[in-house]
Amino acid sequence: MAVNTKALLSDSVVDLMNQAVIISGNTYNKIDAYATIRQDDMASSIAFTVFSRLSAATTELTDGSEATSSSMTDTKKTLTLSEYGAVITSTSLANIATAGKADLASAELVGINLGETTDKLGLNAVEAGTNTITATTSGTLAKGDLRSAYQALAQAGIAKFADGRYVAFVNPAQVSDIKDAYQAIVQNTSAGDALNGVVGALEGFTIVEDANVTSGTIACFGKNALGKAVALNPELRITDGTDNLGRTVNIGWYGVIKYGIIDENAVRVITGA
């Protein structure tokens, strides 16, 4: 992660700030682990190409005759990049009064905001999917709802993630609806997964608890469903303020990115839960 330093801050303080942003940001972003990420530095847009599967070749081949060639069908999804960022402006007096803690706290808060913002952007994109399933019982998420989503994805031939499952992002309010039905978490969740919000597995889905999910909505998807385009990876920015005595410092993050669905068939959104 690149750092734009400020002359009034020591290298050690800047390094601590940078670490705070990285750690906080990674903790609060859960969606990127399931996104297909493409980076093209300084690009204004990035294209993702999805190829349709070939039909099953069930016709027997004839000896001495050439096999019929199959045509490939592709769909291009272009994501137009946008700028995102947030900043906290601190004063020298505030930092002195807190023995330097104000600047370090600013860095941690900026890191949290970076993670929550990018996580929410990714979830907003997935939740906008057009293939929806209405919950069987209004206001309640049931195993049968997840089963319907799984069947739809599996019948569409959508690829699963490395753990052999699809993923479902669930608001904490809906997690309690299905918690008793989980397979034992110890059997399905590693320590690393747990830190990313994974709380169990059910009906062919890895269940990820995420407060950024819209309550009553469950975002279910498979591999290569969500794309993340990156022209400038979000990074820590530290710059002087406009005060003529140099009493202010701006601590924030800035990036040029875009999330979007790259394969609508790979997404099912459960609504009304």
Wavefront OBJ file of the C-alpha trace (Angstrom):
o trace
v 0.000 0.000 0.000
v 1.495 3.353 -0.987
v 1.794 6.100 1.626
v 1.963 9.841 1.027
v 3.816 11.076 4.097
v 3.601 14.396 5.879
v 6.788 16.168 6.936
v 5.534 16.805 10.490
v 4.996 13.084 11.148
v 7.898 10.737 11.827
v 8.430 7.678 9.642
v 7.615 5.405 12.582
v 4.276 7.130 13.186
v 3.397 6.933 9.494
v 4.264 3.227 9.502
v 1.995 2.649 12.500
v -0.795 4.513 10.716
v -0.298 2.468 7.592
v -0.485 -0.793 9.558
v -3.626 0.403 11.338
v -5.318 1.128 8.009
v -4.320 -2.230 6.505
v -5.393 -4.279 9.539
v -8.664 -2.412 10.054
v -9.541 -2.424 6.357
v -8.911 -6.144 5.912
v -10.965 -6.946 9.014
v -14.086 -5.133 7.832
v -14.079 -6.158 4.150
v -15.542 -9.656 3.720
v -16.724 -9.512 0.111
v -13.368 -9.317 -1.660
v -12.548 -12.928 -0.764
v -15.363 -13.949 -3.132
v -14.844 -11.383 -5.912
v -13.016 -11.777 -9.221
v -10.521 -8.917 -9.141
v -8.890 -7.338 -12.178
v -6.464 -4.447 -11.987
v -5.415 -2.127 -14.791
v -3.509 0.860 -13.456
v -4.868 4.236 -14.583
v -7.682 2.689 -16.663
v -11.071 4.421 -16.897
v -12.949 1.121 -17.340
v -12.163 -2.587 -17.167
v -13.936 -5.335 -19.128
v -14.712 -8.830 -17.827
v -15.550 -11.558 -20.331
v -17.871 -14.455 -19.489
v -17.928 -17.481 -21.810
v -21.018 -19.673 -22.076
v -20.562 -23.393 -21.510
v -20.603 -25.794 -24.440
v -23.527 -28.177 -24.837
v -22.893 -31.751 -23.767
v -21.332 -33.719 -26.636
v -23.657 -36.743 -26.500
v -23.570 -37.621 -30.226
v -21.271 -40.495 -31.130
v -18.352 -39.692 -33.416
v -18.186 -41.433 -36.802
v -14.956 -43.129 -37.762
v -13.302 -41.315 -40.645
v -15.393 -38.171 -40.209
v -14.340 -34.973 -38.524
v -16.067 -33.879 -35.344
v -18.363 -30.894 -35.682
v -16.738 -27.760 -34.293
v -18.579 -25.939 -31.512
v -18.879 -22.172 -31.418
v -17.957 -20.159 -28.362
v -20.358 -17.545 -27.038
v -19.060 -14.753 -24.872
v -20.547 -11.795 -23.020
v -18.530 -8.750 -22.059
v -19.273 -6.813 -18.880
v -17.557 -3.438 -18.587
v -17.173 -1.730 -15.218
v -16.572 2.025 -15.346
v -14.289 3.048 -12.505
v -15.151 5.656 -9.873
v -13.278 7.500 -7.148
v -13.947 6.751 -3.482
v -12.395 7.998 -0.280
v -12.823 9.509 3.180
v -10.721 11.879 5.262
v -10.317 13.089 8.854
v -8.713 16.470 9.507
v -6.902 16.730 12.836
v -5.283 19.711 14.539
v -1.886 19.847 16.208
v -3.514 20.819 19.500
v -5.792 17.780 19.483
v -2.861 15.497 18.780
v -0.690 17.088 21.480
v -3.500 16.926 24.038
v -3.909 13.194 23.403
v -0.156 12.440 23.375
v -0.280 11.515 19.688
v -3.277 9.214 20.010
v -5.543 11.386 17.862
v -3.553 10.767 14.690
v -3.268 7.031 15.369
v -6.994 6.829 16.129
v -7.684 8.691 12.884
v -5.704 6.086 10.950
v -7.629 3.238 12.568
v -10.981 4.881 11.885
v -9.962 5.535 8.282
v -8.997 1.887 7.908
v -12.342 0.723 9.294
v -14.146 3.068 6.920
v -12.121 1.771 3.975
v -13.072 -1.811 4.767
v -16.734 -1.085 5.472
v -17.105 1.117 2.392
v -15.604 -1.364 -0.059
v -17.515 -4.234 1.556
v -20.783 -2.300 1.212
v -20.031 -1.381 -2.411
v -19.544 -5.046 -3.265
v -22.705 -6.109 -1.449
v -24.737 -3.339 -3.092
v -23.681 -4.700 -6.476
v -24.668 -8.286 -5.647
v -27.951 -7.300 -3.986
v -28.931 -5.553 -7.226
v -29.040 -8.934 -8.971
v -32.158 -9.470 -11.055
v -32.677 -13.177 -10.261
v -34.668 -13.078 -7.040
v -36.314 -15.657 -4.789
v -39.031 -14.597 -2.341
v -38.685 -16.066 1.144
v -41.317 -18.704 1.862
v -42.215 -17.082 5.173
v -42.119 -13.291 5.207
v -39.579 -11.971 7.721
v -37.880 -15.313 8.258
v -34.993 -17.070 6.492
v -35.521 -20.827 6.230
v -33.353 -23.705 5.037
v -35.756 -24.204 2.139
v -35.024 -20.700 0.848
v -31.311 -21.472 0.691
v -32.086 -24.830 -0.899
v -34.037 -23.086 -3.676
v -31.144 -20.717 -4.317
v -28.667 -23.604 -4.368
v -30.749 -25.589 -6.824
v -31.060 -22.596 -9.151
v -27.303 -21.980 -9.160
v -26.415 -25.659 -9.525
v -28.892 -26.224 -12.376
v -27.400 -23.196 -14.163
v -23.995 -24.905 -13.976
v -22.428 -22.176 -11.845
v -18.964 -23.013 -10.531
v -18.457 -23.306 -6.777
v -15.669 -21.764 -4.751
v -12.556 -23.646 -3.664
v -14.320 -25.106 -0.602
v -16.866 -26.817 -2.874
v -19.733 -24.530 -1.854
v -21.459 -21.366 -2.993
v -21.523 -18.377 -0.625
v -24.453 -16.644 1.073
v -24.010 -13.245 2.717
v -26.507 -12.889 5.559
v -27.381 -10.022 7.891
v -26.954 -10.905 11.606
v -30.729 -10.467 12.018
v -31.288 -13.447 9.703
v -28.437 -15.609 10.986
v -30.418 -16.458 14.121
v -33.224 -17.856 11.924
v -31.020 -20.694 10.684
v -28.350 -20.986 13.365
v -29.782 -24.165 14.881
v -29.591 -25.829 11.473
v -25.847 -25.289 10.955
v -23.492 -28.155 10.567
v -20.951 -27.995 13.384
v -18.897 -24.865 12.830
v -15.718 -26.641 13.871
v -16.158 -28.981 10.876
v -16.608 -26.226 8.309
v -14.783 -23.117 9.479
v -11.051 -22.580 9.797
v -9.632 -19.819 11.963
v -8.972 -17.721 8.862
v -12.530 -18.163 7.621
v -13.939 -17.235 11.015
v -12.051 -13.937 10.895
v -13.745 -13.252 7.534
v -17.214 -13.643 9.033
v -17.857 -17.293 8.121
v -20.201 -18.762 10.728
v -21.029 -22.153 9.259
v -22.261 -24.077 6.238
v -25.805 -24.961 5.248
v -27.590 -26.286 2.126
v -24.438 -26.076 0.006
v -23.567 -22.512 1.068
v -20.805 -21.041 3.154
v -22.707 -18.660 5.427
v -21.001 -15.288 5.913
v -22.453 -12.986 8.552
v -22.128 -9.354 7.490
v -23.864 -6.340 9.023
v -23.546 -4.507 5.688
v -26.080 -6.864 4.102
v -29.509 -5.265 3.792
v -31.759 -6.749 6.466
v -34.173 -9.274 4.977
v -31.966 -9.810 1.922
v -29.586 -12.748 1.391
v -27.013 -12.487 -1.381
v -26.248 -15.955 -2.763
v -23.697 -16.403 -5.522
v -21.000 -18.556 -7.063
v -17.537 -18.162 -8.498
v -17.021 -15.341 -11.029
v -20.360 -13.732 -10.170
v -18.986 -10.517 -8.675
v -16.266 -8.474 -10.329
v -14.032 -5.843 -8.783
v -12.231 -3.496 -11.165
v -9.228 -1.620 -9.792
v -7.316 1.268 -11.342
v -5.826 2.486 -8.059
v -6.001 0.223 -5.035
v -7.388 2.092 -1.999
v -4.473 3.506 -0.028
v -3.631 5.666 2.947
v -3.258 9.374 2.176
v -1.645 11.851 4.587
v -1.459 15.474 3.436
v -0.964 18.939 4.917
v -4.028 21.014 5.625
v -4.535 24.531 4.348
v -3.669 26.219 7.636
v -0.765 28.668 7.129
v 0.949 27.560 10.336
v 0.800 23.893 9.487
v -1.447 23.075 12.422
v -3.698 20.624 10.578
v -3.158 17.261 8.931
v -5.526 15.292 6.690
v -5.539 11.533 7.187
v -7.695 9.517 4.820
v -7.951 6.869 2.150
v -8.453 7.132 -1.585
v -8.981 4.612 -4.375
v -10.341 4.207 -7.891
v -12.450 1.030 -8.057
v -15.793 -0.430 -9.161
v -17.813 -3.485 -8.176
v -20.394 -5.076 -10.419
v -22.079 -8.351 -11.338
v -20.263 -9.965 -14.244
v -22.545 -13.013 -14.553
v -26.202 -12.538 -13.603
v -26.799 -16.304 -13.836
v -24.359 -16.806 -10.968
v -26.400 -14.709 -8.505
v -29.627 -15.431 -6.616
v -31.013 -12.863 -4.194
v -33.439 -14.013 -1.502
v -35.814 -11.181 -0.575
v -38.412 -10.677 2.131
v -36.606 -12.729 4.737
l 1 2 3 4 5 6 7 8 9 10 11 12 13 14 15 16 17 18 19 20 21 22 23 24 25 26 27 28 29 30 31 32 33 34 35 36 37 38 39 40 41 42 43 44 45 46 47 48 49 50 51 52 53 54 55 56 57 58 59 60 61 62 63 64 65 66 67 68 69 70 71 72 73 74 75 76 77 78 79 80 81 82 83 84 85 86 87 88 89 90 91 92 93 94 95 96 97 98 99 100 101 102 103 104 105 106 107 108 109 110 111 112 113 114 115 116 117 118 119 120 121 122 123 124 125 126 127 128 129 130 131 132 133 134 135 136 137 138 139 140 141 142 143 144 145 146 147 148 149 150 151 152 153 154 155 156 157 158 159 160 161 162 163 164 165 166 167 168 169 170 171 172 173 174 175 176 177 178 179 180 181 182 183 184 185 186 187 188 189 190 191 192 193 194 195 196 197 198 199 200 201 202 203 204 205 206 207 208 209 210 211 212 213 214 215 216 217 218 219 220 221 222 223 224 225 226 227 228 229 230 231 232 233 234 235 236 237 238 239 240 241 242 243 244 245 246 247 248 249 250 251 252 253 254 255 256 257 258 259 260 261 262 263 264 265 266 267 268 269 270 271 272 273
